[in-house]
Amino acid sequence: MIKLADYLVTDTSPSIYKAKSKTKKVKIDGDFLQGPIRLEWLDALSSIGNSACKVGHHLLHLWSLNKKGPTFRLTQKKAEDMGMTRQTRYRTLNAMAKANLIKIDQSSGQYPIITLINITL
């Protein structure tokens, strides 16, 4: 027979109920986005098409890695991570610029400089 008295806590001093003062940080593998991100921006992105969603999410990830703000250079290495052809990528970037989601500054022979427009509050 089980006796409940065997399982009762008799010491009610505060020391046994103290929370640990140090928390251990857990490193999570993978790529993440940083917010806040306007839903209007994401809605406009999705209205352009699937490739725009893919490119836009990749640009948001690059923005979250960039500590200096919403302007960054889109190098060939960064662009290859998108997994689409150069033509599709630039067609999509131009469509995003036309929808006023990004601004593209590009000199001849240089990688484009992308600025995300109205991304945050």
N, CA, C and O atoms as CSV, one atom per row, in Angstrom:
chain,resi,resn,atom,element,x,y,z
A,1,MET,N,N,0.827,-1.164,0.000
A,1,MET,CA,C,0.000,0.000,0.000
A,1,MET,C,C,0.890,1.254,0.000
A,1,MET,O,O,1.894,1.294,0.711
A,2,ILE,N,N,0.532,2.269,-0.787
A,2,ILE,CA,C,1.291,3.505,-0.896
A,2,ILE,C,C,0.790,4.481,0.166
A,2,ILE,O,O,-0.412,4.708,0.303
A,3,LYS,N,N,1.722,5.047,0.905
A,3,LYS,CA,C,1.370,6.041,1.910
A,3,LYS,C,C,1.779,7.418,1.400
A,3,LYS,O,O,2.934,7.643,1.037
A,4,LEU,N,N,0.835,8.316,1.381
A,4,LEU,CA,C,1.080,9.664,0.914
A,4,LEU,C,C,2.070,10.397,1.813
A,4,LEU,O,O,2.813,11.255,1.337
A,5,ALA,N,N,2.091,10.083,3.059
A,5,ALA,CA,C,2.985,10.745,4.008
A,5,ALA,C,C,4.453,10.506,3.661
A,5,ALA,O,O,5.310,11.312,4.022
A,6,ASP,N,N,4.754,9.403,2.962
A,6,ASP,CA,C,6.131,9.120,2.579
A,6,ASP,C,C,6.632,10.069,1.482
A,6,ASP,O,O,7.840,10.217,1.297
A,7,TYR,N,N,5.722,10.704,0.765
A,7,TYR,CA,C,6.089,11.554,-0.368
A,7,TYR,C,C,5.900,13.036,-0.098
A,7,TYR,O,O,6.144,13.842,-0.997
A,8,LEU,N,N,5.484,13.429,1.071
A,8,LEU,CA,C,5.284,14.831,1.400
A,8,LEU,C,C,6.614,15.503,1.698
A,8,LEU,O,O,7.520,14.900,2.272
A,9,VAL,N,N,6.710,16.767,1.294
A,9,VAL,CA,C,7.897,17.562,1.569
A,9,VAL,C,C,7.702,18.211,2.930
A,9,VAL,O,O,6.736,18.941,3.153
A,10,THR,N,N,8.618,17.939,3.821
A,10,THR,CA,C,8.480,18.483,5.168
A,10,THR,C,C,9.313,19.733,5.356
A,10,THR,O,O,8.996,20.563,6.209
A,11,ASP,N,N,10.381,19.887,4.569
A,11,ASP,CA,C,11.228,21.076,4.691
A,11,ASP,C,C,10.702,22.136,3.740
A,11,ASP,O,O,10.778,21.964,2.523
A,12,THR,N,N,10.175,23.218,4.266
A,12,THR,CA,C,9.599,24.275,3.432
A,12,THR,C,C,10.454,25.533,3.459
A,12,THR,O,O,9.953,26.627,3.202
A,13,SER,N,N,11.718,25.391,3.763
A,13,SER,CA,C,12.590,26.562,3.766
A,13,SER,C,C,12.743,27.082,2.332
A,13,SER,O,O,12.714,26.301,1.381
A,14,PRO,N,N,12.905,28.389,2.181
A,14,PRO,CA,C,12.972,28.971,0.838
A,14,PRO,C,C,14.148,28.485,0.000
A,14,PRO,O,O,14.110,28.608,-1.224
A,15,SER,N,N,15.179,27.944,0.614
A,15,SER,CA,C,16.374,27.546,-0.135
A,15,SER,C,C,16.082,26.440,-1.152
A,15,SER,O,O,16.743,26.381,-2.189
A,16,ILE,N,N,15.137,25.587,-0.891
A,16,ILE,CA,C,14.867,24.517,-1.854
A,16,ILE,C,C,14.001,24.995,-3.012
A,16,ILE,O,O,13.880,24.295,-4.017
A,17,TYR,N,N,13.394,26.180,-2.888
A,17,TYR,CA,C,12.524,26.693,-3.943
A,17,TYR,C,C,13.186,27.780,-4.773
A,17,TYR,O,O,12.545,28.347,-5.658
A,18,LYS,N,N,14.452,28.087,-4.514
A,18,LYS,CA,C,15.146,29.121,-5.258
A,18,LYS,C,C,15.395,28.665,-6.694
A,18,LYS,O,O,15.744,27.514,-6.956
A,19,ALA,N,N,15.203,29.600,-7.601
A,19,ALA,CA,C,15.518,29.318,-8.997
A,19,ALA,C,C,17.008,29.498,-9.210
A,19,ALA,O,O,17.673,30.224,-8.471
A,20,LYS,N,N,17.514,28.839,-10.215
A,20,LYS,CA,C,18.926,28.987,-10.535
A,20,LYS,C,C,19.162,30.408,-11.043
A,20,LYS,O,O,18.366,30.939,-11.818
A,21,SER,N,N,20.241,31.004,-10.609
A,21,SER,CA,C,20.517,32.380,-10.991
A,21,SER,C,C,21.125,32.478,-12.385
A,21,SER,O,O,20.948,33.494,-13.058
A,22,LYS,N,N,21.824,31.465,-12.827
A,22,LYS,CA,C,22.440,31.490,-14.144
A,22,LYS,C,C,21.657,30.581,-15.081
A,22,LYS,O,O,21.343,29.438,-14.748
A,23,THR,N,N,21.352,31.109,-16.249
A,23,THR,CA,C,20.688,30.287,-17.249
A,23,THR,C,C,21.697,29.939,-18.329
A,23,THR,O,O,22.537,30.758,-18.704
A,24,LYS,N,N,21.605,28.756,-18.804
A,24,LYS,CA,C,22.524,28.285,-19.824
A,24,LYS,C,C,21.949,28.624,-21.197
A,24,LYS,O,O,20.806,28.280,-21.501
A,25,LYS,N,N,22.743,29.296,-22.020
A,25,LYS,CA,C,22.306,29.621,-23.370
A,25,LYS,C,C,22.484,28.405,-24.253
A,25,LYS,O,O,23.517,27.736,-24.215
A,26,VAL,N,N,21.475,28.130,-25.040
A,26,VAL,CA,C,21.504,26.983,-25.939
A,26,VAL,C,C,21.667,27.504,-27.359
A,26,VAL,O,O,20.890,28.347,-27.806
A,27,LYS,N,N,22.662,27.012,-28.060
A,27,LYS,CA,C,22.871,27.406,-29.445
A,27,LYS,C,C,21.996,26.536,-30.335
A,27,LYS,O,O,22.052,25.307,-30.283
A,28,ILE,N,N,21.190,27.198,-31.148
A,28,ILE,CA,C,20.295,26.500,-32.058
A,28,ILE,C,C,20.863,26.630,-33.460
A,28,ILE,O,O,21.150,27.736,-33.917
A,29,ASP,N,N,21.025,25.518,-34.136
A,29,ASP,CA,C,21.551,25.526,-35.493
A,29,ASP,C,C,20.470,25.982,-36.465
A,29,ASP,O,O,19.280,25.775,-36.229
A,30,GLY,N,N,20.892,26.599,-37.548
A,30,GLY,CA,C,19.962,27.002,-38.587
A,30,GLY,C,C,20.013,28.501,-38.833
A,30,GLY,O,O,20.721,29.237,-38.147
A,31,ASP,N,N,19.250,28.934,-39.821
A,31,ASP,CA,C,19.166,30.338,-40.187
A,31,ASP,C,C,17.837,30.897,-39.705
A,31,ASP,O,O,16.807,30.227,-39.775
A,32,PHE,N,N,17.868,32.128,-39.217
A,32,PHE,CA,C,16.670,32.746,-38.676
A,32,PHE,C,C,16.532,34.167,-39.198
A,32,PHE,O,O,17.494,34.758,-39.689
A,33,LEU,N,N,15.331,34.706,-39.086
A,33,LEU,CA,C,15.061,36.096,-39.430
A,33,LEU,C,C,14.987,36.921,-38.161
A,33,LEU,O,O,14.650,36.416,-37.090
A,34,GLN,N,N,15.304,38.184,-38.297
A,34,GLN,CA,C,15.216,39.116,-37.187
A,34,GLN,C,C,14.036,40.027,-37.445
A,34,GLN,O,O,13.784,40.397,-38.592
A,35,GLY,N,N,13.321,40.390,-36.426
A,35,GLY,CA,C,12.169,41.266,-36.600
A,35,GLY,C,C,12.357,42.550,-35.842
A,35,GLY,O,O,13.436,42.774,-35.294
A,36,PRO,N,N,11.388,43.378,-35.786
A,36,PRO,CA,C,10.060,43.214,-36.366
A,36,PRO,C,C,10.062,43.488,-37.874
A,36,PRO,O,O,10.839,44.303,-38.371
A,37,ILE,N,N,9.195,42.803,-38.572
A,37,ILE,CA,C,9.033,42.965,-40.018
A,37,ILE,C,C,7.574,43.314,-40.267
A,37,ILE,O,O,6.672,42.657,-39.748
A,38,ARG,N,N,7.354,44.335,-41.050
A,38,ARG,CA,C,5.967,44.749,-41.349
A,38,ARG,C,C,5.236,43.665,-42.150
A,38,ARG,O,O,5.776,43.114,-43.110
A,39,LEU,N,N,4.019,43.376,-41.743
A,39,LEU,CA,C,3.213,42.407,-42.488
A,39,LEU,C,C,2.855,42.941,-43.869
A,39,LEU,O,O,2.713,42.163,-44.812
A,40,GLU,N,N,2.706,44.257,-44.002
A,40,GLU,CA,C,2.415,44.851,-45.307
A,40,GLU,C,C,3.542,44.566,-46.295
A,40,GLU,O,O,3.307,44.338,-47.482
A,41,TRP,N,N,4.771,44.585,-45.780
A,41,TRP,CA,C,5.931,44.302,-46.628
A,41,TRP,C,C,5.877,42.860,-47.106
A,41,TRP,O,O,6.119,42.582,-48.281
A,42,LEU,N,N,5.560,41.942,-46.201
A,42,LEU,CA,C,5.468,40.522,-46.574
A,42,LEU,C,C,4.291,40.266,-47.503
A,42,LEU,O,O,4.389,39.437,-48.407
A,43,ASP,N,N,3.173,40.969,-47.295
A,43,ASP,CA,C,2.017,40.821,-48.187
A,43,ASP,C,C,2.352,41.288,-49.595
A,43,ASP,O,O,2.005,40.629,-50.575
A,44,ALA,N,N,3.034,42.438,-49.694
A,44,ALA,CA,C,3.430,42.944,-51.006
A,44,ALA,C,C,4.416,41.993,-51.671
A,44,ALA,O,O,4.386,41.802,-52.887
A,45,LEU,N,N,5.278,41.409,-50.875
A,45,LEU,CA,C,6.243,40.440,-51.388
A,45,LEU,C,C,5.539,39.221,-51.970
A,45,LEU,O,O,5.886,38.756,-53.055
A,46,SER,N,N,4.555,38.710,-51.250
A,46,SER,CA,C,3.854,37.508,-51.715
A,46,SER,C,C,2.985,37.787,-52.938
A,46,SER,O,O,2.695,36.872,-53.709
A,47,SER,N,N,2.569,39.033,-53.123
A,47,SER,CA,C,1.743,39.341,-54.296
A,47,SER,C,C,2.553,39.334,-55.591
A,47,SER,O,O,1.980,39.229,-56.676
A,48,ILE,N,N,3.870,39.444,-55.490
A,48,ILE,CA,C,4.722,39.430,-56.686
A,48,ILE,C,C,4.878,38.006,-57.216
A,48,ILE,O,O,4.857,37.793,-58.429
A,49,GLY,N,N,5.035,37.022,-56.313
A,49,GLY,CA,C,5.166,35.639,-56.757
A,49,GLY,C,C,6.074,34.827,-55.858
A,49,GLY,O,O,6.650,35.339,-54.898
A,50,ASN,N,N,6.192,33.536,-56.191
A,50,ASN,CA,C,6.983,32.621,-55.374
A,50,ASN,C,C,8.465,32.963,-55.363
A,50,ASN,O,O,9.112,32.898,-54.318
A,51,SER,N,N,9.003,33.326,-56.519
A,51,SER,CA,C,10.430,33.641,-56.544
A,51,SER,C,C,10.715,34.898,-55.727
A,51,SER,O,O,11.779,35.015,-55.119
A,52,ALA,N,N,9.769,35.839,-55.709
A,52,ALA,CA,C,9.943,37.046,-54.888
A,52,ALA,C,C,9.934,36.696,-53.405
A,52,ALA,O,O,10.675,37.287,-52.619
A,53,CYS,N,N,9.105,35.744,-53.027
A,53,CYS,CA,C,9.095,35.309,-51.628
A,53,CYS,C,C,10.442,34.697,-51.254
A,53,CYS,O,O,10.977,34.963,-50.178
A,54,LYS,N,N,10.980,33.883,-52.144
A,54,LYS,CA,C,12.261,33.238,-51.867
A,54,LYS,C,C,13.388,34.268,-51.771
A,54,LYS,O,O,14.189,34.232,-50.837
A,55,VAL,N,N,13.445,35.178,-52.732
A,55,VAL,CA,C,14.477,36.213,-52.722
A,55,VAL,C,C,14.270,37.150,-51.529
A,55,VAL,O,O,15.231,37.515,-50.852
A,56,GLY,N,N,13.022,37.536,-51.274
A,56,GLY,CA,C,12.732,38.439,-50.167
A,56,GLY,C,C,13.109,37.860,-48.820
A,56,GLY,O,O,13.672,38.563,-47.981
A,57,HIS,N,N,12.811,36.595,-48.599
A,57,HIS,CA,C,13.185,35.955,-47.338
A,57,HIS,C,C,14.704,35.870,-47.202
A,57,HIS,O,O,15.249,36.015,-46.109
A,58,HIS,N,N,15.370,35.635,-48.314
A,58,HIS,CA,C,16.833,35.583,-48.281
A,58,HIS,C,C,17.394,36.979,-47.966
A,58,HIS,O,O,18.349,37.104,-47.199
A,59,LEU,N,N,16.810,38.014,-48.551
A,59,LEU,CA,C,17.260,39.379,-48.258
A,59,LEU,C,C,16.994,39.734,-46.797
A,59,LEU,O,O,17.805,40.411,-46.166
A,60,LEU,N,N,15.864,39.283,-46.258
A,60,LEU,CA,C,15.578,39.525,-44.839
A,60,LEU,C,C,16.610,38.833,-43.957
A,60,LEU,O,O,17.017,39.376,-42.930
A,61,HIS,N,N,17.026,37.652,-44.351
A,61,HIS,CA,C,18.055,36.943,-43.582
A,61,HIS,C,C,19.383,37.701,-43.646
A,61,HIS,O,O,20.068,37.844,-42.633
A,62,LEU,N,N,19.742,38.182,-44.830
A,62,LEU,CA,C,20.980,38.951,-44.952
A,62,LEU,C,C,20.897,40.234,-44.129
A,62,LEU,O,O,21.886,40.655,-43.529
A,63,TRP,N,N,19.730,40.847,-44.099
A,63,TRP,CA,C,19.529,42.054,-43.293
A,63,TRP,C,C,19.710,41.738,-41.812
A,63,TRP,O,O,20.309,42.527,-41.082
A,64,SER,N,N,19.199,40.593,-41.362
A,64,SER,CA,C,19.334,40.243,-39.946
A,64,SER,C,C,20.789,39.959,-39.577
A,64,SER,O,O,21.172,40.119,-38.418
A,65,LEU,N,N,21.605,39.539,-40.548
A,65,LEU,CA,C,23.030,39.328,-40.293
A,65,LEU,C,C,23.810,40.636,-40.324
A,65,LEU,O,O,24.866,40.751,-39.703
A,66,ASN,N,N,23.286,41.623,-41.051
A,66,ASN,CA,C,23.953,42.907,-41.197
A,66,ASN,C,C,23.648,43.775,-39.984
A,66,ASN,O,O,22.483,44.061,-39.711
A,67,LYS,N,N,24.659,44.192,-39.263
A,67,LYS,CA,C,24.464,44.979,-38.049
A,67,LYS,C,C,24.360,46.474,-38.337
A,67,LYS,O,O,24.050,47.251,-37.434
A,68,LYS,N,N,24.613,46.888,-39.575
A,68,LYS,CA,C,24.695,48.317,-39.885
A,68,LYS,C,C,23.397,48.917,-40.386
A,68,LYS,O,O,23.303,50.139,-40.496
A,69,GLY,N,N,22.399,48.120,-40.692
A,69,GLY,CA,C,21.138,48.667,-41.179
A,69,GLY,C,C,20.592,47.890,-42.359
A,69,GLY,O,O,21.076,46.802,-42.673
A,70,PRO,N,N,19.575,48.453,-43.020
A,70,PRO,CA,C,18.893,47.721,-44.103
A,70,PRO,C,C,19.585,47.807,-45.459
A,70,PRO,O,O,19.009,47.375,-46.458
A,71,THR,N,N,20.797,48.349,-45.529
A,71,THR,CA,C,21.517,48.454,-46.791
A,71,THR,C,C,22.720,47.528,-46.765
A,71,THR,O,O,23.513,47.551,-45.823
A,72,PHE,N,N,22.853,46.714,-47.804
A,72,PHE,CA,C,23.973,45.765,-47.877
A,72,PHE,C,C,24.251,45.425,-49.333
A,72,PHE,O,O,23.397,45.606,-50.201
A,73,ARG,N,N,25.447,44.936,-49.585
A,73,ARG,CA,C,25.863,44.533,-50.931
A,73,ARG,C,C,25.493,43.067,-51.154
A,73,ARG,O,O,25.775,42.211,-50.316
A,74,LEU,N,N,24.864,42.792,-52.285
A,74,LEU,CA,C,24.474,41.424,-52.630
A,74,LEU,C,C,25.572,40.818,-53.492
A,74,LEU,O,O,25.555,40.961,-54.715
A,75,THR,N,N,26.527,40.142,-52.860
A,75,THR,CA,C,27.645,39.546,-53.590
A,75,THR,C,C,27.193,38.270,-54.301
A,75,THR,O,O,26.111,37.745,-54.038
A,76,GLN,N,N,28.033,37.793,-55.193
A,76,GLN,CA,C,27.715,36.569,-55.941
A,76,GLN,C,C,27.560,35.382,-54.996
A,76,GLN,O,O,26.672,34.551,-55.185
A,77,LYS,N,N,28.416,35.299,-53.982
A,77,LYS,CA,C,28.335,34.192,-53.020
A,77,LYS,C,C,26.999,34.218,-52.276
A,77,LYS,O,O,26.346,33.187,-52.122
A,78,LYS,N,N,26.604,35.401,-51.819
A,78,LYS,CA,C,25.318,35.518,-51.125
A,78,LYS,C,C,24.167,35.202,-52.065
A,78,LYS,O,O,23.182,34.581,-51.664
A,79,ALA,N,N,24.290,35.630,-53.318
A,79,ALA,CA,C,23.224,35.411,-54.285
A,79,ALA,C,C,23.105,33.947,-54.683
A,79,ALA,O,O,22.003,33.466,-54.946
A,80,GLU,N,N,24.227,33.233,-54.731
A,80,GLU,CA,C,24.185,31.816,-55.100
A,80,GLU,C,C,23.437,30.983,-54.065
A,80,GLU,O,O,22.884,29.934,-54.397
A,81,ASP,N,N,23.415,31.441,-52.818
A,81,ASP,CA,C,22.699,30.716,-51.774
A,81,ASP,C,C,21.193,30.682,-52.019
A,81,ASP,O,O,20.488,29.858,-51.435
A,82,MET,N,N,20.697,31.571,-52.879
A,82,MET,CA,C,19.261,31.601,-53.179
A,82,MET,C,C,18.842,30.407,-54.019
A,82,MET,O,O,17.674,30.019,-54.003
A,83,GLY,N,N,19.766,29.829,-54.741
A,83,GLY,CA,C,19.460,28.635,-55.510
A,83,GLY,C,C,18.648,28.882,-56.764
A,83,GLY,O,O,17.869,28.019,-57.169
A,84,MET,N,N,18.810,30.041,-57.390
A,84,MET,CA,C,18.109,30.310,-58.644
A,84,MET,C,C,19.070,30.957,-59.632
A,84,MET,O,O,20.142,31.428,-59.252
A,85,THR,N,N,18.684,30.975,-60.889
A,85,THR,CA,C,19.579,31.522,-61.909
A,85,THR,C,C,19.737,33.020,-61.728
A,85,THR,O,O,18.918,33.677,-61.085
A,86,ARG,N,N,20.802,33.543,-62.306
A,86,ARG,CA,C,21.085,34.975,-62.222
A,86,ARG,C,C,19.958,35.789,-62.864
A,86,ARG,O,O,19.580,36.842,-62.352
A,87,GLN,N,N,19.422,35.294,-63.992
A,87,GLN,CA,C,18.359,36.007,-64.686
A,87,GLN,C,C,17.092,36.093,-63.827
A,87,GLN,O,O,16.475,37.153,-63.725
A,88,THR,N,N,16.713,34.973,-63.215
A,88,THR,CA,C,15.526,34.956,-62.356
A,88,THR,C,C,15.723,35.857,-61.149
A,88,THR,O,O,14.813,36.571,-60.730
A,89,ARG,N,N,16.908,35.810,-60.611
A,89,ARG,CA,C,17.214,36.625,-59.428
A,89,ARG,C,C,17.082,38.113,-59.749
A,89,ARG,O,O,16.441,38.850,-58.999
A,90,TYR,N,N,17.681,38.566,-60.857
A,90,TYR,CA,C,17.620,39.984,-61.206
A,90,TYR,C,C,16.233,40.402,-61.661
A,90,TYR,O,O,15.807,41.525,-61.393
A,91,ARG,N,N,15.524,39.517,-62.344
A,91,ARG,CA,C,14.140,39.822,-62.729
A,91,ARG,C,C,13.286,40.016,-61.474
A,91,ARG,O,O,12.448,40.916,-61.415
A,92,THR,N,N,13.509,39.165,-60.480
A,92,THR,CA,C,12.764,39.261,-59.231
A,92,THR,C,C,13.152,40.513,-58.445
A,92,THR,O,O,12.285,41.194,-57.897
A,93,LEU,N,N,14.444,40.819,-58.387
A,93,LEU,CA,C,14.886,42.036,-57.703
A,93,LEU,C,C,14.288,43.274,-58.356
A,93,LEU,O,O,13.881,44.203,-57.659
A,94,ASN,N,N,14.231,43.300,-59.683
A,94,ASN,CA,C,13.630,44.442,-60.379
A,94,ASN,C,C,12.131,44.546,-60.101
A,94,ASN,O,O,11.600,45.648,-59.961
A,95,ALA,N,N,11.451,43.408,-60.022
A,95,ALA,CA,C,10.020,43.425,-59.685
A,95,ALA,C,C,9.805,43.926,-58.255
A,95,ALA,O,O,8.843,44.644,-57.980
A,96,MET,N,N,10.701,43.544,-57.354
A,96,MET,CA,C,10.600,44.027,-55.972
A,96,MET,C,C,10.876,45.523,-55.895
A,96,MET,O,O,10.258,46.225,-55.095
A,97,ALA,N,N,11.795,46.018,-56.716
A,97,ALA,CA,C,12.080,47.455,-56.750
A,97,ALA,C,C,10.889,48.219,-57.332
A,97,ALA,O,O,10.563,49.314,-56.873
A,98,LYS,N,N,10.248,47.640,-58.334
A,98,LYS,CA,C,9.074,48.274,-58.937
A,98,LYS,C,C,7.914,48.338,-57.939
A,98,LYS,O,O,7.117,49.276,-57.972
A,99,ALA,N,N,7.819,47.340,-57.052
A,99,ALA,CA,C,6.772,47.312,-56.019
A,99,ALA,C,C,7.161,48.162,-54.806
A,99,ALA,O,O,6.441,48.183,-53.808
A,100,ASN,N,N,8.296,48.861,-54.889
A,100,ASN,CA,C,8.782,49.757,-53.838
A,100,ASN,C,C,9.089,49.011,-52.533
A,100,ASN,O,O,8.866,49.541,-51.445
A,101,LEU,N,N,9.598,47.788,-52.648
A,101,LEU,CA,C,10.017,47.018,-51.478
A,101,LEU,C,C,11.506,47.162,-51.218
A,101,LEU,O,O,11.959,47.114,-50.074
A,102,ILE,N,N,12.267,47.341,-52.303
A,102,ILE,CA,C,13.713,47.507,-52.183
A,102,ILE,C,C,14.161,48.614,-53.118
A,102,ILE,O,O,13.439,49.016,-54.030
A,103,LYS,N,N,15.365,49.095,-52.871
A,103,LYS,CA,C,16.022,50.034,-53.773
A,103,LYS,C,C,17.322,49.380,-54.208
A,103,LYS,O,O,18.055,48.834,-53.384
A,104,ILE,N,N,17.606,49.434,-55.497
A,104,ILE,CA,C,18.811,48.815,-56.037
A,104,ILE,C,C,19.737,49.902,-56.558
A,104,ILE,O,O,19.340,50.705,-57.403
A,105,ASP,N,N,20.963,49.935,-56.064
A,105,ASP,CA,C,22.011,50.816,-56.580
A,105,ASP,C,C,23.086,49.919,-57.169
A,105,ASP,O,O,23.707,49.124,-56.463
A,106,GLN,N,N,23.298,50.056,-58.483
A,106,GLN,CA,C,24.286,49.189,-59.117
A,106,GLN,C,C,25.071,49.975,-60.152
A,106,GLN,O,O,24.508,50.612,-61.043
A,107,SER,N,N,26.371,49.912,-60.008
A,107,SER,CA,C,27.272,50.482,-61.011
A,107,SER,C,C,27.699,49.356,-61.935
A,107,SER,O,O,27.628,48.180,-61.577
A,108,SER,N,N,28.136,49.724,-63.108
A,108,SER,CA,C,28.559,48.726,-64.079
A,108,SER,C,C,29.736,47.920,-63.538
A,108,SER,O,O,30.736,48.485,-63.094
A,109,GLY,N,N,29.607,46.617,-63.580
A,109,GLY,CA,C,30.666,45.724,-63.125
A,109,GLY,C,C,30.742,45.560,-61.614
A,109,GLY,O,O,31.671,44.922,-61.118
A,110,GLN,N,N,29.807,46.107,-60.880
A,110,GLN,CA,C,29.803,46.031,-59.422
A,110,GLN,C,C,28.619,45.199,-58.944
A,110,GLN,O,O,27.614,45.075,-59.645
A,111,TYR,N,N,28.742,44.634,-57.754
A,111,TYR,CA,C,27.611,43.944,-57.140
A,111,TYR,C,C,26.563,44.972,-56.729
A,111,TYR,O,O,26.912,46.081,-56.324
A,112,PRO,N,N,25.283,44.618,-56.830
A,112,PRO,CA,C,24.249,45.590,-56.469
A,112,PRO,C,C,24.218,45.845,-54.961
A,112,PRO,O,O,24.480,44.954,-54.153
A,113,ILE,N,N,23.891,47.083,-54.612
A,113,ILE,CA,C,23.677,47.450,-53.218
A,113,ILE,C,C,22.166,47.520,-53.020
A,113,ILE,O,O,21.477,48.308,-53.668
A,114,ILE,N,N,21.669,46.691,-52.124
A,114,ILE,CA,C,20.237,46.566,-51.872
A,114,ILE,C,C,19.888,47.330,-50.597
A,114,ILE,O,O,20.579,47.216,-49.584
A,115,THR,N,N,18.816,48.102,-50.658
A,115,THR,CA,C,18.277,48.764,-49.475
A,115,THR,C,C,16.829,48.323,-49.306
A,115,THR,O,O,16.010,48.508,-50.207
A,116,LEU,N,N,16.519,47.752,-48.174
A,116,LEU,CA,C,15.147,47.349,-47.881
A,116,LEU,C,C,14.369,48.592,-47.478
A,116,LEU,O,O,14.818,49.360,-46.628
A,117,ILE,N,N,13.205,48.791,-48.086
A,117,ILE,CA,C,12.403,49.997,-47.860
A,117,ILE,C,C,11.209,49.660,-46.977
A,117,ILE,O,O,10.527,48.659,-47.198
A,118,ASN,N,N,10.962,50.496,-45.978
A,118,ASN,CA,C,9.801,50.359,-45.075
A,118,ASN,C,C,9.694,48.963,-44.471
A,118,ASN,O,O,8.611,48.380,-44.415
A,119,ILE,N,N,10.807,48.446,-44.031
A,119,ILE,CA,C,10.820,47.076,-43.511
A,119,ILE,C,C,10.364,47.021,-42.059
A,119,ILE,O,O,9.718,46.059,-41.645
A,120,THR,N,N,10.698,48.049,-41.287
A,120,THR,CA,C,10.336,48.034,-39.863
A,120,THR,C,C,9.446,49.216,-39.530
A,120,THR,O,O,9.132,50.047,-40.383
A,121,LEU,N,N,9.052,49.269,-38.283
A,121,LEU,CA,C,8.174,50.341,-37.820
A,121,LEU,C,C,8.816,51.691,-37.900
A,121,LEU,O,O,8.195,52.692,-37.543
